[in-house]
């Protein structure tokens, strides 16, 4: 791609006076011939208006020494006209269009219009994703099952189980965090052939969408994988079609009863409880037994149409039986010769299990005649029994009878000896006496209990992230509070109590093993058959991590002390100390001492508001950064979520602990989603499902979800699978124009502009009715939908008022169709002397290029949270992907007069800290996962940045160990 101009925003004269969230800022120029070249300021608009809005001229180019503007060459308008004619009407701002390099160099415009309208050729769905076809190896030298992810981080997510062979990989369940966990432990998901779901819900399948998208972006052609699940899988697939290419799901298969096109059940070919053989080859046989709650089974059997199943979606659970083939006995050539066989191909046939005719005798020679005793193949069961009603069915399954062992008459020749049973059943089921008596039927089988054992509640499965959080906490505990884990001492005592409890409930012949991360059960070679704990990661205590840090960076001790001093100083004007008072070789920049405290922050308490950055990475989870999510903590008044990428629930648990995260989820008043890309909303279903369960039986209102209307399609389809207890509101109904229409004439539904009536100063073609950027389906919202939004808007208004907020206002940004940013405006207050004090203002950009709507919305913001996906030298990539560079993000905040800027959404090429230029960071800080910024601490925020740079002084490079596709990773 040729180099393209990046238009930068000039520093404005904005002040911090109280304004309406979208009030116009000072106008300081009228005519400028350069503006005629910009898409936002057409000649028609300039002639019509004597002055221009606060959005200042994009006159600062991304400079290269040899790419200066030739004033004698054709005008930019002529270049653009030529550009348009050469690209088959690709659009004025399409980045793919070529410029005439013989004239004015390779300057262009500031964003990729095709991408913003959803027409970017580079993002077209790959129609033929590759399904891996591997040559099987019947004589596997290595085979095992392994637990992937069980602990505090995944307390409400089903652990995954890896079934490993030399040439094949199978994953059972793909809950949230699987991709991130595998990245850290170097488990290559590109090697996975099949994914099996034991249930279809957010607990077991929350990580599936992200995994499919990652595989689809792998390599030049992309990849896909076989996905198996009970008939409920159909509902999940229908929901995912709203944001996942269909080609990524063509190999998804459901088994059992399948609803027809009208949603009514069809007849099933097998009797309830009979096994369904899914895979049967020379390496493995995998069968599935569907479990339904017993009361539902009784209802079906008593109905006139007993062949139909009327269970609700989400009720189905699966037992998987994995059977390896027997190991043939050793071939005896002497026996073969005595039976008249000559050495040759017939020896091979016998070893493969085929009978042959003798060369010298008129007899058939069978494998059993020439082979020694065979060794039975190992058998592994995966049992997911989510409720006691399911257990009633489980305990009565006749098909499992051959796998049971009569303990009084143990027979070594038993052909169905089970070696290992992995229990995904929750503890309230698996710890019942009846369940444990059922476990004893498998004789000497080893039982791995992976169903959320409380003994794992402190063990963080994301060790790299936990280590980084501990180091940050040492440096600055005010912005990086200690994770909400339980103590190790409590962990050890609880685990020993659990083991004693298990011993008292089960037979002495039954061996119970609490699941731990990366614990293995070997299946091949036969000599290694059994449990292997050698790969279990060691648990490092915080003190051990800090000792390592002090040894690695001795200056960090003094740095921590100096950072702590910031909180002892009363006002920003008194922050005159420099690091010369310490032994640290570090000099603070003069600009850190400038600027006045906004009046909205005067006398503010620590119970007002806190910004918790749950996820600060882009595209897909990595070792150190999860994907986008921001928790707005209003303390006693509840909370909001801005975006909700995969793993948001796990991040809440890391920040607040298990019980604290539950309280945070229960207190959610509103969830706002910026756009339909998966890294911003895939964690939503898990959060909503948990909130539903936590508030079940208590009086409460459904949570309000505000998002682009494509998200409603996903949520509506998903709610056929499980109720999410929510109300949906289109972002366009929360724009300034829509809210003003509601307030001015609530009875006139038609006055509620379905496209949000974007600011008149913005190019009329950019977000206009029917434009590609306005709507994914190129059509307006119906008046019926507008009418349905009115009561939800009223509910939102009530929720915001109770939370101490004056407004939540969405505004369009430049990224993809239906992409938005948001303004949160705190309510005004009355101070001690009776003076009205303006409320704080938080602005979140979502994913975007710098654009006038964002600058206007951010005018006078207390905090601007802005994406900064790329470093400054990667402006071409930023424009092509419609993201922002670090400098561009800072300049947006400067132009808008924002008091503080927090940069987030970093490319995963920057695993720990992004590349940035401190010259631009006078009011800015870099976000890290779990960073918590209280409004009362905003004055200190930029001062911490040099110390963060010290902490990561040797790590501002790509971590090559991260298995991240950096080319396709940026959404």
ZAMARGU-4260 file (C-alpha; in steps of 0.2 Angstrom, whole numbers, plus 5000, padded with zeros to 4 digits):
<rodrens>
0) 5000/5000/5000 | 5007/5017/4996 | 5010/5029/5010 | 4994/5039/5015 | 4992/5055/5024
5) 4987/5055/5042 | 4978/5071/5047 | 4981/5077/5064 | 4972/5088/5076 | 4979/5104/5082
10) 4979/5109/5100 | 4964/5119/5103 | 4960/5133/5116 | 4947/5123/5124 | 4944/5126/5142
15) 4936/5116/5156 | 4920/5126/5158 | 4904/5117/5160 | 4895/5113/5144 | 4882/5102/5138
20) 4890/5085/5133 | 4889/5090/5114 | 4890/5109/5116 | 4899/5118/5102 | 4916/5124/5106
25) 4924/5141/5102 | 4925/5145/5083 | 4941/5153/5078 | 4942/5153/5059 | 4930/5156/5045
30) 4938/5152/5028 | 4952/5140/5023 | 4955/5135/5005 | 4963/5119/5011 | 4946/5113/5019
35) 4939/5111/5001 | 4950/5096/5000 | 4943/5087/5015 | 4928/5076/5015 | 4921/5083/5030
40) 4921/5101/5024 | 4914/5103/5006 | 4914/5118/4996 | 4896/5119/4997 | 4897/5118/5016
45) 4910/5132/5017 | 4900/5144/5006 | 4884/5140/5016 | 4892/5144/5033 | 4902/5159/5038
50) 4912/5150/5052 | 4917/5132/5055 | 4914/5121/5071 | 4927/5118/5084 | 4934/5103/5075
55) 4951/5111/5070 | 4959/5109/5053 | 4967/5093/5049 | 4982/5103/5043 | 4996/5093/5051
60) 5003/5079/5039 | 5012/5064/5043 | 5029/5069/5036 | 5041/5061/5026 | 5056/5071/5019
65) 5053/5067/5001 | 5034/5068/5001 | 5031/5086/5001 | 5016/5094/4993 | 5020/5102/4976
70) 5010/5118/4975 | 5012/5118/4956 | 5005/5101/4954 | 4986/5098/4951 | 4975/5101/4966
75) 4970/5088/4978 | 4952/5088/4971 | 4959/5084/4954 | 4969/5070/4961 | 4954/5063/4971
80) 4944/5064/4955 | 4957/5054/4946 | 4958/5043/4960 | 4939/5039/4960 | 4939/5036/4942
85) 4953/5023/4943 | 4945/5013/4957 | 4928/5008/4950 | 4919/5020/4961 | 4927/5014/4977
90) 4923/5030/4986 | 4932/5046/4989 | 4941/5040/5004 | 4944/5022/4999 | 4962/5018/5005
95) 4964/5005/4991 | 4963/5019/4977 | 4980/5023/4970 | 4986/5041/4968 | 4996/5048/4954
100) 5013/5046/4961 | 5021/5056/4947 | 5013/5072/4953 | 5010/5076/4971 | 5017/5061/4979
105) 5007/5048/4988 | 4997/5059/5000 | 4979/5053/5003 | 4965/5055/5015 | 4963/5050/5033
110) 4953/5034/5034 | 4947/5019/5024 | 4930/5023/5018 | 4927/5005/5011 | 4931/4997/5027
115) 4920/5010/5036 | 4906/5005/5025 | 4909/4987/5026 | 4915/4985/5008 | 4934/4982/5011
120) 4939/4968/4999 | 4953/4963/5012 | 4939/4959/5024 | 4928/4948/5013 | 4923/4932/5020
125) 4934/4918/5015 | 4922/4906/5006 | 4933/4890/5007 | 4942/4889/5023 | 4953/4874/5024
130) 4948/4859/5035 | 4964/4850/5040 | 4965/4833/5034 | 4979/4823/5043 | 4986/4806/5039
135) 4981/4795/5054 | 4994/4785/5064 | 4986/4770/5071 | 5001/4766/5082 | 5002/4782/5092
140) 5018/4784/5102 | 5010/4797/5113 | 4992/4800/5118 | 4984/4808/5134 | 4970/4818/5140
145) 4974/4835/5149 | 4964/4848/5159 | 4966/4866/5152 | 4960/4879/5164 | 4953/4877/5181
150) 4954/4890/5194 | 4948/4906/5201 | 4949/4914/5184 | 4937/4901/5177 | 4925/4899/5192
155) 4910/4900/5181 | 4917/4893/5165 | 4918/4875/5161 | 4936/4869/5160 | 4942/4862/5143
160) 4949/4845/5141 | 4962/4841/5127 | 4963/4824/5120 | 4980/4823/5112 | 4987/4811/5099
165) 5002/4812/5088 | 4992/4817/5072 | 4976/4823/5080 | 4969/4834/5093 | 4952/4835/5101
170) 4945/4849/5113 | 4930/4846/5124 | 4922/4862/5128 | 4928/4880/5123 | 4924/4892/5137
175) 4930/4909/5138 | 4948/4911/5141 | 4953/4895/5131 | 4962/4904/5118 | 4972/4915/5130
180) 4976/4900/5141 | 4983/4891/5126 | 4993/4905/5120 | 5002/4907/5137 | 5005/4888/5138
185) 5010/4886/5119 | 4996/4874/5115 | 4993/4877/5096 | 4975/4879/5093 | 4979/4878/5074
190) 4982/4859/5077 | 4965/4856/5084 | 4954/4845/5073 | 4938/4843/5083 | 4929/4853/5096
195) 4915/4844/5106 | 4903/4853/5118 | 4896/4844/5133 | 4882/4858/5134 | 4878/4873/5123
200) 4878/4888/5134 | 4890/4903/5138 | 4898/4892/5151 | 4905/4879/5139 | 4905/4889/5122
205) 4909/4907/5127 | 4927/4905/5119 | 4920/4897/5103 | 4917/4912/5092 | 4934/4920/5095
210) 4942/4903/5092 | 4933/4901/5075 | 4938/4919/5070 | 4956/4916/5075 | 4957/4900/5064
215) 4948/4909/5050 | 4962/4922/5050 | 4976/4909/5051 | 4988/4909/5036 | 4984/4914/5018
220) 4968/4903/5016 | 4961/4902/5034 | 4956/4887/5043 | 4941/4879/5051 | 4938/4865/5063
225) 4924/4852/5066 | 4912/4857/5080 | 4901/4844/5088 | 4887/4847/5100 | 4869/4842/5105
230) 4855/4849/5094 | 4855/4865/5104 | 4871/4869/5094 | 4859/4875/5080 | 4854/4890/5090
235) 4871/4895/5094 | 4876/4894/5076 | 4861/4904/5071 | 4866/4918/5083 | 4885/4918/5078
240) 4880/4921/5060 | 4878/4939/5064 | 4897/4942/5065 | 4906/4926/5060 | 4908/4920/5042
245) 4897/4906/5038 | 4912/4897/5030 | 4920/4896/5048 | 4905/4885/5054 | 4901/4874/5039
250) 4909/4859/5048 | 4898/4861/5064 | 4887/4847/5067 | 4873/4844/5080 | 4867/4827/5085
255) 4851/4821/5093 | 4835/4829/5089 | 4835/4843/5077 | 4822/4856/5076 | 4814/4859/5058
260) 4813/4876/5050 | 4798/4881/5061 | 4807/4877/5077 | 4796/4861/5081 | 4805/4845/5085
265) 4807/4831/5073 | 4807/4813/5077 | 4824/4806/5083 | 4830/4790/5076 | 4837/4783/5092
270) 4830/4779/5108 | 4833/4792/5122 | 4850/4787/5131 | 4857/4777/5116 | 4874/4781/5111
275) 4878/4791/5095 | 4894/4786/5087 | 4902/4802/5081 | 4920/4797/5076 | 4926/4779/5073
280) 4942/4776/5065 | 4958/4767/5068 | 4964/4779/5081 | 4949/4783/5092 | 4930/4780/5094
285) 4920/4794/5101 | 4902/4791/5106 | 4890/4803/5114 | 4875/4800/5126 | 4863/4814/5128
290) 4856/4817/5145 | 4840/4826/5148 | 4832/4831/5165 | 4822/4816/5171 | 4806/4826/5174
295) 4807/4830/5155 | 4810/4812/5150 | 4795/4807/5160 | 4784/4820/5151 | 4790/4814/5134
300) 4787/4795/5138 | 4770/4799/5144 | 4765/4809/5129 | 4755/4802/5114 | 4770/4807/5103
305) 4784/4798/5113 | 4796/4800/5099 | 4797/4818/5102 | 4808/4828/5114 | 4801/4843/5122
310) 4815/4849/5133 | 4819/4867/5133 | 4835/4873/5123 | 4850/4873/5135 | 4844/4858/5145
315) 4853/4845/5135 | 4870/4838/5142 | 4882/4825/5135 | 4893/4811/5141 | 4907/4807/5129
320) 4915/4790/5129 | 4932/4790/5121 | 4939/4772/5117 | 4956/4768/5110 | 4958/4752/5100
325) 4966/4738/5108 | 4985/4735/5106 | 4988/4720/5096 | 4999/4706/5103 | 5016/4703/5097
330) 5017/4693/5081 | 5025/4676/5082 | 5034/4671/5066 | 5037/4653/5072 | 5018/4650/5074
335) 5015/4657/5057 | 5028/4646/5049 | 5020/4631/5058 | 5003/4635/5050 | 5011/4635/5033
340) 5013/4653/5030 | 5028/4660/5020 | 5036/4677/5026 | 5029/4691/5016 | 5013/4702/5014
345) 5002/4690/5023 | 5012/4693/5039 | 5007/4711/5038 | 4989/4707/5035 | 4988/4696/5050
350) 4996/4710/5061 | 4982/4722/5054 | 4969/4710/5060 | 4965/4701/5044 | 4963/4682/5041
355) 4973/4675/5027 | 4974/4658/5019 | 4989/4646/5022 | 5002/4644/5009 | 5005/4626/5012
360) 4990/4620/5021 | 4972/4621/5016 | 4967/4631/5031 | 4963/4649/5036 | 4975/4657/5048
365) 4967/4670/5060 | 4976/4684/5069 | 4973/4676/5086 | 4983/4661/5079 | 4999/4670/5077
370) 4998/4685/5089 | 5001/4686/5108 | 4988/4692/5120 | 4981/4709/5115 | 4980/4724/5127
375) 4963/4732/5129 | 4963/4750/5123 | 4961/4763/5137 | 4944/4771/5139 | 4940/4789/5145
380) 4923/4796/5150 | 4919/4814/5151 | 4904/4817/5162 | 4894/4833/5162 | 4879/4831/5174
385) 4874/4849/5177 | 4859/4846/5189 | 4852/4833/5200 | 4838/4830/5188 | 4851/4826/5175
390) 4859/4814/5187 | 4842/4804/5189 | 4844/4800/5171 | 4862/4797/5172 | 4861/4784/5185
395) 4848/4774/5175 | 4857/4773/5159 | 4857/4755/5153 | 4871/4758/5140 | 4884/4762/5153
400) 4881/4745/5161 | 4895/4736/5152 | 4907/4749/5158 | 4903/4746/5177 | 4913/4734/5187
405) 4905/4722/5200 | 4917/4726/5214 | 4914/4709/5222 | 4919/4700/5206 | 4932/4710/5197
410) 4937/4702/5181 | 4953/4706/5173 | 4946/4701/5156 | 4932/4714/5157 | 4932/4721/5139
415) 4925/4738/5145 | 4937/4743/5158 | 4937/4762/5161 | 4953/4770/5165 | 4949/4788/5168
420) 4933/4798/5171 | 4934/4817/5170 | 4919/4825/5179 | 4913/4842/5173 | 4898/4841/5185
425) 4897/4855/5197 | 4902/4851/5215 | 4884/4852/5222 | 4880/4837/5211 | 4896/4827/5212
430) 4898/4828/5231 | 4881/4820/5234 | 4881/4802/5241 | 4871/4796/5226 | 4883/4803/5214
435) 4899/4796/5223 | 4891/4779/5224 | 4888/4780/5205 | 4907/4784/5203 | 4912/4768/5213
440) 4904/4758/5199 | 4919/4761/5188 | 4930/4751/5200 | 4948/4756/5200 | 4946/4770/5187
445) 4954/4787/5192 | 4941/4801/5194 | 4947/4818/5190 | 4935/4831/5197 | 4935/4846/5186
450) 4919/4854/5191 | 4924/4870/5199 | 4932/4863/5214 | 4934/4877/5227 | 4952/4872/5231
455) 4957/4880/5215 | 4949/4897/5219 | 4965/4906/5221 | 4976/4898/5208 | 4976/4910/5193
460) 4977/4900/5177 | 4984/4916/5168 | 5001/4915/5177 | 5009/4928/5166 | 4995/4941/5168
465) 4995/4938/5187 | 5013/4940/5188 | 5012/4957/5179 | 4998/4962/5190 | 5008/4959/5205
470) 5023/4969/5199 | 5011/4984/5194 | 5003/4983/5212 | 5020/4984/5220 | 5025/5000/5210
475) 5008/5008/5211 | 4995/5000/5222 | 4983/5015/5220 | 4981/5012/5202 | 4984/4993/5202
480) 4975/4986/5218 | 4980/4968/5223 | 4970/4955/5214 | 4955/4948/5224 | 4962/4931/5228
485) 4960/4921/5244 | 4976/4917/5254 | 4987/4902/5250 | 4985/4896/5268 | 4966/4896/5267
490) 4968/4887/5250 | 4979/4873/5257 | 4967/4870/5272 | 4952/4870/5261 | 4959/4858/5249
495) 4964/4846/5263 | 4947/4847/5270 | 4940/4843/5253 | 4950/4828/5251 | 4945/4821/5268
500) 4927/4824/5263 | 4929/4814/5247 | 4937/4800/5256 | 4923/4798/5268 | 4910/4797/5254
505) 4917/4785/5241 | 4923/4768/5241 | 4941/4764/5246 | 4945/4757/5228 | 4939/4774/5220
510) 4953/4786/5217 | 4948/4804/5217 | 4960/4817/5210 | 4956/4836/5211 | 4959/4844/5194
515) 4973/4855/5192 | 4979/4865/5177 | 4989/4854/5164 | 4987/4838/5174 | 4988/4824/5162
520) 4982/4806/5161 | 4993/4796/5149 | 4985/4783/5137 | 4999/4779/5126 | 5012/4772/5128
525) 5004/4758/5138 | 5019/4758/5150 | 5015/4776/5155 | 4996/4773/5158 | 4991/4784/5172
530) 4991/4801/5180 | 5005/4813/5177 | 5007/4829/5187 | 5024/4835/5181 | 5017/4848/5170
535) 5006/4857/5183 | 5013/4875/5185 | 5020/4880/5201 | 5010/4893/5211 | 5021/4908/5214
540) 5017/4919/5230 | 5017/4938/5228 | 5032/4939/5239 | 5042/4928/5227 | 5037/4939/5212
545) 5042/4955/5221 | 5059/4948/5226 | 5062/4943/5208 | 5057/4961/5203 | 5069/4969/5215
550) 5083/4958/5209 | 5079/4962/5191 | 5076/4981/5193 | 5084/4987/5209 | 5078/5005/5206
555) 5060/4999/5208 | 5061/5000/5227 | 5064/5019/5226 | 5052/5021/5212 | 5038/5013/5222
560) 5042/5025/5237 | 5041/5040/5226 | 5025/5035/5218 | 5018/5033/5235 | 5022/5051/5239
565) 5011/5057/5226 | 4996/5053/5236 | 5002/5063/5251 | 5003/5079/5242 | 4987/5089/5243
570) 4986/5098/5226 | 4993/5097/5209 | 5002/5114/5211 | 5012/5107/5226 | 5019/5093/5215
575) 5036/5101/5213 | 5047/5086/5219 | 5058/5078/5207 | 5067/5061/5207 | 5083/5070/5211
580) 5078/5067/5230 | 5080/5049/5227 | 5093/5038/5219 | 5083/5034/5204 | 5090/5041/5188
585) 5074/5048/5181 | 5069/5066/5177 | 5051/5072/5177 | 5046/5083/5162 | 5041/5101/5166
590) 5023/5099/5159 | 5019/5087/5173 | 5016/5102/5184 | 5005/5112/5173 | 4986/5113/5172
595) 4972/5117/5184 | 4961/5105/5192 | 4944/5105/5184 | 4930/5111/5195 | 4921/5095/5193
600) 4935/5087/5203 | 4936/5099/5217 | 4932/5091/5234 | 4927/5074/5225 | 4926/5059/5236
605) 4933/5042/5232 | 4916/5035/5232 | 4911/5045/5217 | 4917/5035/5202 | 4931/5023/5197
610) 4936/5017/5180 | 4942/4999/5179 | 4951/4994/5163 | 4947/4976/5162 | 4953/4973/5144
615) 4966/4984/5135 | 4971/4973/5120 | 4964/4972/5103 | 4957/4958/5092 | 4961/4943/5102
620) 4966/4939/5120 | 4985/4937/5123 | 4996/4933/5138 | 4996/4950/5146 | 4981/4959/5139
625) 4963/4953/5137 | 4951/4961/5124 | 4941/4977/5126 | 4931/4980/5142 | 4929/4995/5154
630) 4920/4994/5170 | 4913/5010/5177 | 4911/5008/5195 | 4899/5020/5203 | 4900/5011/5220
635) 4884/5011/5230 | 4875/5017/5214 | 4879/5002/5203 | 4890/5001/5188 | 4891/5001/5169
640) 4901/4991/5156 | 4908/4999/5141 | 4911/4985/5129 | 4912/4967/5134 | 4925/4956/5125
645) 4928/4938/5129 | 4934/4934/5146 | 4926/4950/5154 | 4919/4940/5168 | 4936/4932/5172
650) 4944/4949/5173 | 4931/4955/5185 | 4935/4940/5196 | 4954/4944/5195 | 4950/4962/5200
655) 4937/4959/5213 | 4938/4941/5218 | 4924/4928/5215 | 4911/4936/5227 | 4916/4954/5223
660) 4913/4950/5204 | 4896/4943/5208 | 4892/4959/5217 | 4898/4969/5202 | 4888/4959/5190
665) 4872/4960/5200 | 4875/4979/5201 | 4876/4982/5183 | 4864/4995/5177 | 4868/4996/5159
670) 4880/4988/5146 | 4885/4998/5131 | 4893/4990/5116 | 4903/5000/5103 | 4902/4989/5087
675) 4899/4972/5081 | 4917/4966/5081 | 4919/4950/5092 | 4933/4957/5103 | 4920/4970/5110
680) 4905/4959/5113 | 4908/4941/5114 | 4909/4941/5133 | 4891/4948/5134 | 4881/4932/5135
685) 4891/4925/5149 | 4889/4941/5160 | 4870/4942/5156 | 4868/4923/5160 | 4877/4925/5177
690) 4867/4941/5181 | 4851/4931/5178 | 4856/4917/5189 | 4862/4928/5203 | 4846/4938/5203
695) 4834/4924/5201 | 4820/4925/5213 | 4824/4943/5218 | 4815/4958/5212 | 4825/4967/5199
700) 4824/4975/5182 | 4831/4968/5166 | 4848/4976/5162 | 4848/4988/5148 | 4860/4983/5133
705) 4864/4998/5122 | 4873/4993/5105 | 4873/4993/5086 | 4857/4985/5079 | 4867/4970/5072
710) 4870/4965/5090 | 4852/4964/5093 | 4851/4950/5080 | 4864/4940/5089 | 4856/4942/5106
715) 4838/4938/5099 | 4845/4922/5091 | 4855/4918/5107 | 4840/4920/5118 | 4832/4905/5110
720) 4846/4895/5119 | 4845/4903/5136 | 4836/4918/5143 | 4848/4933/5145 | 4836/4944/5155
725) 4839/4960/5146 | 4832/4974/5136 | 4840/4980/5120 | 4842/4998/5114 | 4850/5003/5097
730) 4865/5015/5099 | 4856/5027/5087 | 4842/5029/5099 | 4854/5036/5111 | 4862/5050/5100
735) 4860/5068/5105 | 4848/5071/5091 | 4837/5056/5096 | 4837/5061/5114 | 4832/5079/5111
740) 4818/5073/5100 | 4812/5062/5114 | 4812/5076/5126 | 4804/5089/5115 | 4790/5078/5109
745) 4789/5061/5117 | 4772/5057/5109 | 4778/5060/5091 | 4787/5044/5088 | 4792/5049/5070
750) 4803/5063/5077 | 4814/5051/5084 | 4827/5051/5070 | 4832/5033/5067 | 4850/5037/5061
755) 4853/5049/5075 | 4854/5065/5064 | 4873/5067/5064 | 4879/5084/5067 | 4876/5096/5053
760) 4894/5101/5052 | 4899/5083/5047 | 4900/5078/5029 | 4882/5074/5024 | 4888/5058/5015
765) 4898/5051/5029 | 4884/5045/5041 | 4869/5050/5030 | 4853/5040/5029 | 4856/5025/5018
770) 4875/5026/5017 | 4886/5011/5020 | 4892/5018/5036 | 4875/5022/5043 | 4868/5004/5042
775) 4874/4987/5039 | 4858/4983/5030 | 4858/5000/5020 | 4841/5003/5027 | 4833/5015/5040
780) 4825/5009/5056 | 4806/5007/5055 | 4794/5018/5065 | 4788/5002/5074 | 4806/5000/5081
785) 4806/5018/5086 | 4790/5016/5096 | 4797/5000/5104 | 4812/5010/5110 | 4802/5024/5119
790) 4799/5014/5135 | 4817/5007/5135 | 4823/5025/5133 | 4812/5030/5148 | 4820/5015/5158
795) 4837/5020/5153 | 4834/5038/5159 | 4828/5031/5176 | 4843/5020/5178 | 4855/5034/5174
800) 4846/5046/5186 | 4847/5033/5200 | 4866/5030/5196 | 4869/5049/5197 | 4872/5051/5179
805) 4864/5065/5168 | 4866/5057/5151 | 4873/5043/5141 | 4875/5049/5123 | 4881/5038/5109
810) 4890/5046/5093 | 4895/5039/5077 | 4914/5036/5074 | 4924/5029/5059 | 4928/5011/5060
815) 4915/4999/5053 | 4897/5000/5049 | 4887/5005/5065 | 4902/5010/5075 | 4900/5022/5090
820) 4908/5031/5104 | 4900/5036/5120 | 4899/5050/5132 | 4895/5048/5151 | 4890/5064/5159
825) 4889/5065/5178 | 4875/5075/5187 | 4879/5092/5193 | 4881/5095/5212 | 4879/5109/5224
830) 4894/5112/5235 | 4895/5118/5253 | 4892/5137/5248 | 4877/5133/5237 | 4887/5134/5221
835) 4882/5122/5206 | 4897/5111/5202 | 4897/5103/5185 | 4898/5084/5184 | 4912/5075/5177
840) 4912/5069/5159 | 4919/5052/5153 | 4921/5049/5134 | 4926/5032/5127 | 4930/5032/5108
845) 4927/5014/5104 | 4937/5009/5089 | 4940/5024/5077 | 4950/5035/5066 | 4951/5053/5072
850) 4935/5061/5067 | 4925/5077/5070 | 4911/5069/5080 | 4924/5062/5092 | 4932/5078/5095
855) 4916/5087/5097 | 4909/5074/5109 | 4926/5075/5119 | 4925/5094/5121 | 4930/5098/5139
860) 4930/5079/5144 | 4936/5075/5162 | 4943/5059/5155 | 4945/5053/5137 | 4948/5034/5135
865) 4954/5033/5117 | 4960/5018/5107 | 4978/5018/5102 | 4980/5002/5092 | 4996/5006/5083
870) 5012/5016/5086 | 5016/5032/5077 | 5027/5024/5064 | 5012/5013/5058 | 5000/5026/5052
875) 4997/5017/5035 | 4991/5002/5045 | 4981/5013/5056 | 4972/5021/5041 | 4970/5004/5032
880) 4961/4996/5047 | 4952/5012/5053 | 4961/5013/5070 | 4972/5027/5078 | 4990/5029/5082
885) 4996/5034/5099 | 5000/5052/5094 | 4983/5054/5085 | 4974/5048/5100 | 4983/5061/5111
890) 4980/5075/5098 | 4961/5071/5098 | 4962/5074/5117 | 4972/5089/5116 | 4961/5097/5103
895) 4945/5093/5113 | 4953/5100/5129 | 4951/5084/5138 | 4959/5085/5156 | 4966/5067/5156
900) 4968/5054/5142 | 4969/5035/5144 | 4976/5025/5130 | 4969/5008/5127 | 4966/4994/5114
905) 4984/4991/5110 | 4989/4979/5096 | 4995/4962/5103 | 5011/4966/5095 | 5015/4976/5110
910) 5012/4962/5124 | 5016/4972/5139 | 5018/4991/5135 | 5016/5000/5118 | 5029/5010/5109
915) 5025/5029/5113 | 5034/5046/5113 | 5034/5054/5130 | 5034/5071/5122 | 5016/5070/5118
920) 5010/5062/5135 | 5008/5078/5146 | 4991/5073/5151 | 4991/5055/5146 | 4993/5037/5153
925) 4995/5020/5146 | 4981/5008/5151 | 4985/4990/5158 | 4973/4976/5162 | 4964/4978/5179
930) 4971/4996/5181 | 4959/5006/5192 | 4958/5025/5190 | 4948/5034/5204 | 4942/5051/5199
935) 4950/5058/5215 | 4967/5052/5208 | 4966/5059/5191 | 4978/5073/5195 | 4992/5060/5198
940) 4989/5049/5183 | 5002/5056/5170 | 5015/5057/5184 | 5015/5038/5185 | 5019/5035/5167
945) 5038/5037/5168 | 5039/5024/5182 | 5028/5012/5172 | 5041/5014/5158 | 5055/5010/5171
950) 5045/4994/5175 | 5045/4988/5157 | 5061/4996/5151 | 5067/4981/5143 | 5051/4974/5136
955) 5044/4987/5124 | 5046/4974/5110 | 5035/4960/5103 | 5035/4944/5114 | 5039/4931/5101
960) 5033/4917/5112 | 5015/4924/5110 | 5006/4914/5097 | 4997/4929/5090 | 4993/4932/5072
965) 4998/4950/5071 | 4993/4953/5053 | 4975/4947/5054 | 4973/4951/5072 | 4967/4969/5071
970) 4948/4970/5069
</rodrens>
